[in-house]
Amino acid sequence: MDKTRSQVLAESARKGVAAGVATAATVTAGVIIGWPAAVVAAVPTALIGWRWWKHRAENGIKF
């Protein structure tokens, strides 16, 4: 079943917030714990960010 445009935009907003929170957590881990923790935390952050960008591209949402 297809989603409405408003549902797609709401999902994009949720994914964008998740990507932003993950990025902030990675930076915080890097500052507080050190760069090795930031490197480890960057992997899932990059994955979440990639999924958000891909979702926006697949649904024709402009930046």
N, CA, C and O of each residue as an XYZ file, in Angstrom:
252
protein
N       0.841     -1.175      0.000
C       0.000      0.000      0.000
C       0.887      1.240      0.000
O       1.837      1.340      0.777
N       0.570      2.159     -0.863
C       1.356      3.380     -0.966
C       1.033      4.338      0.171
O      -0.069      4.352      0.721
N       2.027      5.126      0.495
C       1.858      6.127      1.550
C       1.468      7.453      0.919
O       1.811      7.728     -0.231
N       0.753      8.267      1.671
C       0.426      9.600      1.192
C       1.670     10.483      1.309
O       2.635     10.139      1.991
N       1.620     11.603      0.639
C       2.765     12.525      0.665
C       3.047     13.015      2.085
O       4.206     13.141      2.480
N       2.009     13.288      2.838
C       2.215     13.765      4.210
C       2.834     12.678      5.084
O       3.628     12.984      5.974
N       2.485     11.418      4.847
C       3.097     10.321      5.600
C       4.573     10.181      5.249
O       5.402      9.929      6.123
N       4.899     10.343      3.973
C       6.294     10.263      3.536
C       7.101     11.400      4.152
O       8.224     11.187      4.607
N       6.539     12.604      4.170
C       7.246     13.744      4.756
C       7.424     13.574      6.259
O       8.461     13.948      6.807
N       6.425     13.013      6.927
C       6.540     12.765      8.368
C       7.614     11.718      8.647
O       8.385     11.850      9.598
N       7.660     10.682      7.818
C       8.695      9.654      7.987
C      10.081     10.247      7.752
O      11.033      9.918      8.460
N      10.188     11.124      6.753
C      11.462     11.779      6.481
C      11.892     12.649      7.652
O      13.073     12.697      7.996
N      10.944     13.330      8.257
C      11.273     14.167      9.415
C      11.770     13.311     10.575
O      12.732     13.680     11.249
N      11.124     12.176     10.810
C      11.568     11.274     11.885
C      12.976     10.749     11.613
O      13.812     10.697     12.514
N      13.229     10.361     10.362
C      14.556      9.855     10.017
C      15.600     10.959     10.109
O      16.737     10.699     10.503
N      15.238     12.176      9.754
C      16.156     13.300      9.866
C      16.514     13.612     11.305
O      17.669     13.906     11.614
N      15.527     13.550     12.187
C      15.790     13.773     13.614
C      16.699     12.676     14.151
O      17.620     12.954     14.919
N      16.449     11.440     13.756
C      17.295     10.330     14.208
C      18.734     10.516     13.729
O      19.675     10.266     14.482
N      18.908     10.952     12.487
C      20.253     11.188     11.965
C      20.934     12.332     12.712
O      22.127     12.257     13.005
N      20.194     13.376     13.017
C      20.757     14.502     13.763
C      21.159     14.127     15.173
O      22.220     14.529     15.650
N      20.315     13.356     15.842
C      20.631     12.909     17.203
C      21.849     11.992     17.190
O      22.713     12.092     18.062
N      21.922     11.104     16.212
C      23.074     10.206     16.119
C      24.360     10.989     15.870
O      25.406     10.663     16.431
N      24.286     12.016     15.035
C      25.459     12.847     14.776
C      25.893     13.590     16.033
O      27.083     13.650     16.344
N      24.937     14.150     16.748
C      25.261     14.855     17.994
C      25.871     13.907     19.021
O      26.808     14.278     19.726
N      25.351     12.695     19.110
C      25.894     11.711     20.049
C      27.315     11.311     19.661
O      28.163     11.113     20.531
N      27.576     11.192     18.371
C      28.919     10.841     17.914
C      29.914     11.944     18.250
O      31.015     11.670     18.727
N      29.527     13.180     18.001
C      30.410     14.307     18.323
C      30.645     14.387     19.827
O      31.768     14.620     20.272
N      29.591     14.196     20.602
C      29.722     14.226     22.061
C      30.646     13.120     22.549
O      31.490     13.354     23.415
N      30.496     11.922     22.004
C      31.373     10.811     22.387
C      32.820     11.122     22.029
O      33.736     10.787     22.779
N      33.022     11.757     20.890
C      34.375     12.121     20.491
C      35.002     13.151     21.403
O      36.197     13.087     21.689
N      34.207     14.096     21.860
C      34.725     15.148     22.736
C      34.971     14.620     24.146
O      36.011     14.894     24.745
N      34.019     13.869     24.668
C      34.118     13.411     26.056
C      35.054     12.214     26.208
O      35.911     12.208     27.091
N      34.899     11.212     25.362
C      35.658      9.967     25.519
C      36.961      9.995     24.723
O      38.006      9.577     25.222
N      36.898     10.478     23.512
C      38.092     10.534     22.680
C      37.787     10.110     21.253
O      36.696      9.626     20.952
N      38.758     10.297     20.389
C      38.529     10.028     18.979
C      38.274      8.560     18.666
O      37.523      8.293     17.729
N      38.849      7.574     19.389
C      38.509      6.183     19.052
C      37.012      5.887     19.225
O      36.426      5.154     18.428
N      36.409      6.451     20.250
C      34.969      6.256     20.453
C      34.172      6.921     19.337
O      33.151      6.392     18.899
N      34.630      8.062     18.887
C      33.944      8.756     17.800
C      34.025      7.957     16.506
O      33.063      7.912     15.739
N      35.163      7.330     16.264
C      35.319      6.517     15.052
C      34.362      5.333     15.083
O      33.716      5.026     14.081
N      34.271      4.668     16.230
C      33.363      3.523     16.358
C      31.912      3.980     16.231
O      31.112      3.317     15.571
N      31.570      5.092     16.847
C      30.197      5.598     16.799
C      29.834      6.166     15.429
O      28.652      6.292     15.108
N      30.827      6.506     14.624
C      30.553      7.091     13.315
C      29.958      6.081     12.338
O      29.264      6.467     11.397
N      30.222      4.800     12.549
C      29.718      3.780     11.620
C      28.184      3.725     11.627
O      27.578      3.869     10.565
N      27.536      3.521     12.777
C      26.070      3.519     12.734
C      25.479      4.887     12.387
O      24.397      4.971     11.805
N      26.186      5.948     12.744
C      25.711      7.288     12.397
C      25.691      7.465     10.882
O      24.739      8.015     10.330
N      26.731      7.003     10.219
C      26.782      7.090      8.761
C      25.670      6.255      8.126
O      25.074      6.670      7.132
N      25.394      5.095      8.690
C      24.330      4.237      8.171
C      22.960      4.910      8.303
O      22.162      4.894      7.366
N      22.698      5.492      9.454
C      21.420      6.185      9.666
C      21.300      7.382      8.716
O      20.242      7.612      8.131
N      22.381      8.133      8.570
C      22.374      9.268      7.648
C      22.153      8.843      6.209
O      21.411      9.492      5.471
N      22.794      7.753      5.808
C      22.638      7.231      4.449
C      21.186      6.825      4.192
O      20.631      7.121      3.134
N      20.578      6.147      5.164
C      19.177      5.734      4.999
C      18.261      6.939      4.849
O      17.307      6.896      4.073
N      18.537      8.011      5.580
C      17.724      9.223      5.486
C      17.874      9.858      4.103
O      16.878     10.206      3.469
N      19.118     10.012      3.634
C      19.360     10.595      2.312
C      18.708      9.747      1.223
O      18.091     10.276      0.298
N      18.850      8.430      1.340
C      18.269      7.522      0.337
C      16.748      7.642      0.328
O      16.136      7.683     -0.740
N      16.140      7.696      1.496
C      14.684      7.846      1.601
C      14.230      9.133      0.916
O      13.246      9.132      0.176
N      14.937     10.215      1.159
C      14.568     11.492      0.548
C      14.724     11.434     -0.971
O      13.877     11.945     -1.704
N      15.805     10.813     -1.440
C      16.037     10.735     -2.882
C      14.988      9.856     -3.568
O      14.495     10.203     -4.641
N      14.648      8.728     -2.957
C      13.671      7.815     -3.552
C      12.278      8.431     -3.626
O      11.498      8.091     -4.516
N      11.963      9.323     -2.711
C      10.632      9.918     -2.661
C      10.576     11.316     -3.268
O       9.549     11.990     -3.182
N      11.668     11.752     -3.878
C      11.682     13.038     -4.563
C      11.548     14.240     -3.652
O      10.983     15.263     -4.037
N      12.074     14.112     -2.434
C      12.006     15.217     -1.482
C      13.266     16.062     -1.657
O      14.381     15.557     -1.530
N      13.086     17.336     -1.946
C      14.235     18.216     -2.153
C      14.818     18.666     -0.828
O      14.144     18.665      0.202
N      16.078     19.048     -0.877
C      16.772     19.487      0.339
C      16.743     20.981      0.461
O      17.278     21.532      1.423
